[in-house]
Amino acid sequence: MMFPVFYVQNILHTYQRQLKTEPKPARVVEERRAPPHKIRDRVSISEEARRKQILSRIASEVVEEVTK
């Protein structure tokens, strides 16, 4: 089954907008309120790397859903 590129791009743009507008998970909110000694170590990556990883994950999920 073939899908035009613009369909996939539109889906990715929609997911990206949802990621920006959705409320933060409760875990993230709690970590911000927690005392510093109770916060776990976190890995920090650049915004570009984060965006690429999110888009890659979304693209693979879309392909998986479409090919079901």
Biopython code that builds the backbone (N, CA, C, O; Angstrom):
import numpy as np
from Bio.PDB.StructureBuilder import StructureBuilder

atoms = [
    (1, "MET", "N", (0.836, -1.159, 0.000)),
    (1, "MET", "CA", (0.000, 0.000, 0.000)),
    (1, "MET", "C", (0.893, 1.238, 0.000)),
    (1, "MET", "O", (1.842, 1.319, 0.780)),
    (2, "MET", "N", (0.603, 2.173, -0.843)),
    (2, "MET", "CA", (1.408, 3.395, -0.961)),
    (2, "MET", "C", (0.613, 4.589, -0.427)),
    (2, "MET", "O", (-0.599, 4.688, -0.620)),
    (3, "PHE", "N", (1.325, 5.482, 0.243)),
    (3, "PHE", "CA", (0.709, 6.696, 0.756)),
    (3, "PHE", "C", (1.513, 7.883, 0.248)),
    (3, "PHE", "O", (2.743, 7.871, 0.308)),
    (4, "PRO", "N", (0.834, 8.899, -0.248)),
    (4, "PRO", "CA", (1.557, 10.099, -0.694)),
    (4, "PRO", "C", (2.305, 10.741, 0.475)),
    (4, "PRO", "O", (1.883, 10.663, 1.628)),
    (5, "VAL", "N", (3.399, 11.359, 0.148)),
    (5, "VAL", "CA", (4.257, 11.971, 1.174)),
    (5, "VAL", "C", (3.492, 13.024, 1.965)),
    (5, "VAL", "O", (3.687, 13.143, 3.175)),
    (6, "PHE", "N", (2.622, 13.793, 1.303)),
    (6, "PHE", "CA", (1.936, 14.859, 2.021)),
    (6, "PHE", "C", (0.990, 14.315, 3.090)),
    (6, "PHE", "O", (0.745, 15.003, 4.081)),
    (7, "TYR", "N", (0.446, 13.094, 2.922)),
    (7, "TYR", "CA", (-0.375, 12.501, 3.973)),
    (7, "TYR", "C", (0.458, 12.249, 5.226)),
    (7, "TYR", "O", (0.048, 12.579, 6.339)),
    (8, "VAL", "N", (1.610, 11.670, 5.029)),
    (8, "VAL", "CA", (2.494, 11.377, 6.164)),
    (8, "VAL", "C", (2.958, 12.680, 6.815)),
    (8, "VAL", "O", (3.006, 12.772, 8.041)),
    (9, "GLN", "N", (3.296, 13.682, 6.014)),
    (9, "GLN", "CA", (3.734, 14.961, 6.555)),
    (9, "GLN", "C", (2.623, 15.616, 7.373)),
    (9, "GLN", "O", (2.878, 16.165, 8.445)),
    (10, "ASN", "N", (1.394, 15.557, 6.866)),
    (10, "ASN", "CA", (0.275, 16.144, 7.603)),
    (10, "ASN", "C", (0.066, 15.452, 8.939)),
    (10, "ASN", "O", (-0.207, 16.109, 9.944)),
    (11, "ILE", "N", (0.192, 14.143, 8.960)),
    (11, "ILE", "CA", (0.042, 13.395, 10.208)),
    (11, "ILE", "C", (1.145, 13.790, 11.187)),
    (11, "ILE", "O", (0.882, 14.007, 12.370)),
    (12, "LEU", "N", (2.372, 13.882, 10.697)),
    (12, "LEU", "CA", (3.488, 14.256, 11.573)),
    (12, "LEU", "C", (3.307, 15.668, 12.120)),
    (12, "LEU", "O", (3.583, 15.918, 13.293)),
    (13, "HIS", "N", (2.849, 16.584, 11.284)),
    (13, "HIS", "CA", (2.617, 17.961, 11.747)),
    (13, "HIS", "C", (1.514, 17.989, 12.806)),
    (13, "HIS", "O", (1.611, 18.722, 13.790)),
    (14, "THR", "N", (0.480, 17.199, 12.603)),
    (14, "THR", "CA", (-0.613, 17.143, 13.575)),
    (14, "THR", "C", (-0.110, 16.622, 14.915)),
    (14, "THR", "O", (-0.407, 17.207, 15.956)),
    (15, "TYR", "N", (0.648, 15.530, 14.901)),
    (15, "TYR", "CA", (1.194, 14.987, 16.141)),
    (15, "TYR", "C", (2.133, 15.978, 16.816)),
    (15, "TYR", "O", (2.138, 16.102, 18.040)),
    (16, "GLN", "N", (2.916, 16.674, 16.024)),
    (16, "GLN", "CA", (3.852, 17.638, 16.592)),
    (16, "GLN", "C", (3.087, 18.763, 17.293)),
    (16, "GLN", "O", (3.479, 19.195, 18.377)),
    (17, "ARG", "N", (1.996, 19.240, 16.680)),
    (17, "ARG", "CA", (1.185, 20.272, 17.308)),
    (17, "ARG", "C", (0.553, 19.754, 18.603)),
    (17, "ARG", "O", (0.473, 20.483, 19.591)),
    (18, "GLN", "N", (0.108, 18.506, 18.597)),
    (18, "GLN", "CA", (-0.488, 17.932, 19.793)),
    (18, "GLN", "C", (0.535, 17.832, 20.916)),
    (18, "GLN", "O", (0.211, 18.083, 22.077)),
    (19, "LEU", "N", (1.763, 17.469, 20.577)),
    (19, "LEU", "CA", (2.803, 17.366, 21.602)),
    (19, "LEU", "C", (3.071, 18.719, 22.251)),
    (19, "LEU", "O", (3.365, 18.791, 23.445)),
    (20, "LYS", "N", (2.969, 19.783, 21.471)),
    (20, "LYS", "CA", (3.220, 21.111, 22.016)),
    (20, "LYS", "C", (2.063, 21.608, 22.869)),
    (20, "LYS", "O", (2.285, 22.343, 23.831)),
    (21, "THR", "N", (0.832, 21.224, 22.540)),
    (21, "THR", "CA", (-0.330, 21.776, 23.225)),
    (21, "THR", "C", (-0.857, 20.908, 24.356)),
    (21, "THR", "O", (-1.583, 21.413, 25.212)),
    (22, "GLU", "N", (-0.522, 19.624, 24.394)),
    (22, "GLU", "CA", (-1.026, 18.744, 25.445)),
    (22, "GLU", "C", (-0.411, 19.113, 26.785)),
    (22, "GLU", "O", (0.740, 19.546, 26.851)),
    (23, "PRO", "N", (-1.181, 18.942, 27.851)),
    (23, "PRO", "CA", (-0.615, 19.212, 29.178)),
    (23, "PRO", "C", (0.507, 18.229, 29.504)),
    (23, "PRO", "O", (0.537, 17.103, 29.008)),
    (24, "LYS", "N", (1.406, 18.677, 30.334)),
    (24, "LYS", "CA", (2.529, 17.832, 30.735)),
    (24, "LYS", "C", (2.023, 16.663, 31.569)),
    (24, "LYS", "O", (1.059, 16.814, 32.319)),
    (25, "PRO", "N", (2.660, 15.497, 31.448)),
    (25, "PRO", "CA", (2.267, 14.371, 32.297)),
    (25, "PRO", "C", (2.460, 14.713, 33.767)),
    (25, "PRO", "O", (3.315, 15.528, 34.114)),
    (26, "ALA", "N", (1.679, 14.099, 34.612)),
    (26, "ALA", "CA", (1.743, 14.382, 36.047)),
    (26, "ALA", "C", (3.133, 14.125, 36.606)),
    (26, "ALA", "O", (3.568, 14.820, 37.525)),
    (27, "ARG", "N", (3.838, 13.134, 36.063)),
    (27, "ARG", "CA", (5.182, 12.814, 36.538)),
    (27, "ARG", "C", (6.109, 14.010, 36.389)),
    (27, "ARG", "O", (6.896, 14.297, 37.291)),
    (28, "VAL", "N", (6.027, 14.706, 35.272)),
    (28, "VAL", "CA", (6.898, 15.857, 35.023)),
    (28, "VAL", "C", (6.552, 16.986, 35.981)),
    (28, "VAL", "O", (7.446, 17.645, 36.511)),
    (29, "VAL", "N", (5.272, 17.214, 36.205)),
    (29, "VAL", "CA", (4.844, 18.271, 37.124)),
    (29, "VAL", "C", (5.328, 17.960, 38.533)),
    (29, "VAL", "O", (5.803, 18.854, 39.234)),
    (30, "GLU", "N", (5.214, 16.698, 38.959)),
    (30, "GLU", "CA", (5.666, 16.315, 40.303)),
    (30, "GLU", "C", (7.173, 16.483, 40.450)),
    (30, "GLU", "O", (7.646, 16.921, 41.499)),
    (31, "GLU", "N", (7.931, 16.139, 39.413)),
    (31, "GLU", "CA", (9.387, 16.274, 39.491)),
    (31, "GLU", "C", (9.787, 17.730, 39.660)),
    (31, "GLU", "O", (10.754, 18.031, 40.360)),
    (32, "ARG", "N", (9.059, 18.627, 39.032)),
    (32, "ARG", "CA", (9.393, 20.047, 39.154)),
    (32, "ARG", "C", (9.115, 20.560, 40.551)),
    (32, "ARG", "O", (9.798, 21.472, 41.019)),
    (33, "ARG", "N", (8.124, 19.993, 41.228)),
    (33, "ARG", "CA", (7.767, 20.428, 42.573)),
    (33, "ARG", "C", (8.588, 19.726, 43.657)),
    (33, "ARG", "O", (8.686, 20.224, 44.778)),
    (34, "ALA", "N", (9.171, 18.586, 43.332)),
    (34, "ALA", "CA", (9.895, 17.781, 44.321)),
    (34, "ALA", "C", (11.186, 18.484, 44.742)),
    (34, "ALA", "O", (11.774, 19.242, 43.971)),
    (35, "PRO", "N", (11.614, 18.220, 45.972)),
    (35, "PRO", "CA", (12.909, 18.755, 46.414)),
    (35, "PRO", "C", (14.032, 18.192, 45.535)),
    (35, "PRO", "O", (13.913, 17.079, 45.023)),
    (36, "PRO", "N", (15.111, 18.945, 45.359)),
    (36, "PRO", "CA", (16.197, 18.521, 44.460)),
    (36, "PRO", "C", (16.778, 17.150, 44.782)),
    (36, "PRO", "O", (17.190, 16.440, 43.865)),
    (37, "HIS", "N", (16.827, 16.756, 46.040)),
    (37, "HIS", "CA", (17.431, 15.470, 46.390)),
    (37, "HIS", "C", (16.544, 14.283, 46.016)),
    (37, "HIS", "O", (17.015, 13.146, 46.049)),
    (38, "LYS", "N", (15.286, 14.508, 45.663)),
    (38, "LYS", "CA", (14.390, 13.415, 45.297)),
    (38, "LYS", "C", (14.237, 13.250, 43.784)),
    (38, "LYS", "O", (13.561, 12.325, 43.334)),
    (39, "ILE", "N", (14.833, 14.102, 43.018)),
    (39, "ILE", "CA", (14.729, 14.022, 41.561)),
    (39, "ILE", "C", (15.774, 13.054, 41.028)),
    (39, "ILE", "O", (16.936, 13.096, 41.432)),
    (40, "ARG", "N", (15.356, 12.188, 40.127)),
    (40, "ARG", "CA", (16.285, 11.232, 39.515)),
    (40, "ARG", "C", (17.169, 11.942, 38.495)),
    (40, "ARG", "O", (16.835, 13.019, 38.001)),
    (41, "ASP", "N", (18.295, 11.319, 38.195)),
    (41, "ASP", "CA", (19.167, 11.850, 37.150)),
    (41, "ASP", "C", (18.439, 11.809, 35.818)),
    (41, "ASP", "O", (17.704, 10.864, 35.533)),
    (42, "ARG", "N", (18.642, 12.822, 35.017)),
    (42, "ARG", "CA", (18.001, 12.885, 33.716)),
    (42, "ARG", "C", (19.056, 13.164, 32.662)),
    (42, "ARG", "O", (20.043, 13.854, 32.914)),
    (43, "VAL", "N", (18.833, 12.621, 31.490)),
    (43, "VAL", "CA", (19.728, 12.856, 30.372)),
    (43, "VAL", "C", (19.186, 14.052, 29.605)),
    (43, "VAL", "O", (17.989, 14.136, 29.333)),
    (44, "SER", "N", (20.062, 14.964, 29.262)),
    (44, "SER", "CA", (19.653, 16.157, 28.538)),
    (44, "SER", "C", (20.122, 16.058, 27.090)),
    (44, "SER", "O", (21.307, 15.861, 26.822)),
    (45, "ILE", "N", (19.173, 16.199, 26.156)),
    (45, "ILE", "CA", (19.527, 16.185, 24.748)),
    (45, "ILE", "C", (19.059, 17.489, 24.120)),
    (45, "ILE", "O", (18.189, 18.171, 24.664)),
    (46, "SER", "N", (19.624, 17.827, 23.000)),
    (46, "SER", "CA", (19.260, 19.075, 22.348)),
    (46, "SER", "C", (17.834, 19.012, 21.835)),
    (46, "SER", "O", (17.277, 17.931, 21.642)),
    (47, "GLU", "N", (17.252, 20.171, 21.617)),
    (47, "GLU", "CA", (15.881, 20.239, 21.093)),
    (47, "GLU", "C", (15.795, 19.569, 19.727)),
    (47, "GLU", "O", (14.818, 18.881, 19.431)),
    (48, "GLU", "N", (16.804, 19.764, 18.903)),
    (48, "GLU", "CA", (16.791, 19.166, 17.558)),
    (48, "GLU", "C", (16.831, 17.639, 17.641)),
    (48, "GLU", "O", (16.104, 16.957, 16.918)),
    (49, "ALA", "N", (17.671, 17.106, 18.516)),
    (49, "ALA", "CA", (17.756, 15.655, 18.679)),
    (49, "ALA", "C", (16.449, 15.109, 19.239)),
    (49, "ALA", "O", (15.980, 14.050, 18.821)),
    (50, "ARG", "N", (15.864, 15.834, 20.184)),
    (50, "ARG", "CA", (14.579, 15.421, 20.758)),
    (50, "ARG", "C", (13.500, 15.413, 19.679)),
    (50, "ARG", "O", (12.718, 14.467, 19.583)),
    (51, "ARG", "N", (13.461, 16.460, 18.876)),
    (51, "ARG", "CA", (12.470, 16.560, 17.807)),
    (51, "ARG", "C", (12.637, 15.420, 16.802)),
    (51, "ARG", "O", (11.655, 14.819, 16.366)),
    (52, "LYS", "N", (13.885, 15.128, 16.440)),
    (52, "LYS", "CA", (14.128, 14.029, 15.493)),
    (52, "LYS", "C", (13.672, 12.698, 16.066)),
    (52, "LYS", "O", (13.080, 11.885, 15.356)),
    (53, "GLN", "N", (13.945, 12.470, 17.349)),
    (53, "GLN", "CA", (13.541, 11.211, 17.965)),
    (53, "GLN", "C", (12.025, 11.102, 18.034)),
    (53, "GLN", "O", (11.467, 10.038, 17.763)),
    (54, "ILE", "N", (11.361, 12.176, 18.390)),
    (54, "ILE", "CA", (9.901, 12.161, 18.456)),
    (54, "ILE", "C", (9.305, 11.910, 17.084)),
    (54, "ILE", "O", (8.397, 11.090, 16.941)),
    (55, "LEU", "N", (9.805, 12.605, 16.075)),
    (55, "LEU", "CA", (9.289, 12.409, 14.719)),
    (55, "LEU", "C", (9.544, 10.995, 14.221)),
    (55, "LEU", "O", (8.701, 10.408, 13.542)),
    (56, "SER", "N", (10.697, 10.452, 14.557)),
    (56, "SER", "CA", (11.008, 9.084, 14.158)),
    (56, "SER", "C", (10.056, 8.105, 14.828)),
    (56, "SER", "O", (9.552, 7.182, 14.188)),
    (57, "ARG", "N", (9.812, 8.308, 16.121)),
    (57, "ARG", "CA", (8.894, 7.428, 16.850)),
    (57, "ARG", "C", (7.474, 7.531, 16.290)),
    (57, "ARG", "O", (6.797, 6.519, 16.112)),
    (58, "ILE", "N", (7.034, 8.747, 16.018)),
    (58, "ILE", "CA", (5.695, 8.948, 15.474)),
    (58, "ILE", "C", (5.573, 8.322, 14.095)),
    (58, "ILE", "O", (4.573, 7.674, 13.786)),
    (59, "ALA", "N", (6.594, 8.517, 13.268)),
    (59, "ALA", "CA", (6.562, 7.942, 11.916)),
    (59, "ALA", "C", (6.474, 6.422, 11.977)),
    (59, "ALA", "O", (5.728, 5.812, 11.211)),
    (60, "SER", "N", (7.231, 5.810, 12.881)),
    (60, "SER", "CA", (7.178, 4.350, 12.977)),
    (60, "SER", "C", (5.818, 3.885, 13.493)),
    (60, "SER", "O", (5.310, 2.854, 13.052)),
    (61, "GLU", "N", (5.224, 4.636, 14.423)),
    (61, "GLU", "CA", (3.886, 4.288, 14.909)),
    (61, "GLU", "C", (2.847, 4.424, 13.807)),
    (61, "GLU", "O", (1.951, 3.588, 13.684)),
    (62, "VAL", "N", (2.965, 5.473, 13.010)),
    (62, "VAL", "CA", (2.020, 5.683, 11.909)),
    (62, "VAL", "C", (2.139, 4.574, 10.898)),
    (62, "VAL", "O", (1.130, 4.033, 10.445)),
    (63, "VAL", "N", (3.359, 4.226, 10.537)),
    (63, "VAL", "CA", (3.571, 3.144, 9.574)),
    (63, "VAL", "C", (3.009, 1.844, 10.127)),
    (63, "VAL", "O", (2.377, 1.077, 9.401)),
    (64, "GLU", "N", (3.238, 1.594, 11.413)),
    (64, "GLU", "CA", (2.731, 0.366, 12.028)),
    (64, "GLU", "C", (1.201, 0.335, 11.997)),
    (64, "GLU", "O", (0.606, -0.694, 11.677)),
    (65, "GLU", "N", (0.565, 1.464, 12.330)),
    (65, "GLU", "CA", (-0.902, 1.503, 12.318)),
    (65, "GLU", "C", (-1.464, 1.357, 10.911)),
    (65, "GLU", "O", (-2.487, 0.700, 10.717)),
    (66, "VAL", "N", (-0.815, 1.955, 9.943)),
    (66, "VAL", "CA", (-1.302, 1.927, 8.580)),
    (66, "VAL", "C", (-1.148, 0.535, 7.966)),
    (66, "VAL", "O", (-1.971, 0.116, 7.152)),
    (67, "THR", "N", (-0.105, -0.167, 8.355)),
    (67, "THR", "CA", (0.150, -1.475, 7.765)),
    (67, "THR", "C", (-0.584, -2.614, 8.476)),
    (67, "THR", "O", (-0.448, -3.770, 8.076)),
    (68, "LYS", "N", (-1.344, -2.315, 9.504)),
    (68, "LYS", "CA", (-2.113, -3.350, 10.207)),
    (68, "LYS", "C", (-3.218, -3.887, 9.325)),
    (68, "LYS", "O", (-3.971, -4.766, 9.744)),
]
sb = StructureBuilder()
sb.init_structure("model")
sb.init_model(0)
sb.init_chain("A")
sb.init_seg("    ")
for serial, (resi, resn, name, xyz) in enumerate(atoms, 1):
    if name == "N":
        sb.init_residue(resn, " ", resi, " ")
    sb.init_atom(name, np.array(xyz, "f"), 0.0, 1.0, " ", f" {name:<3s}", serial, name[0])
structure = sb.get_structure()
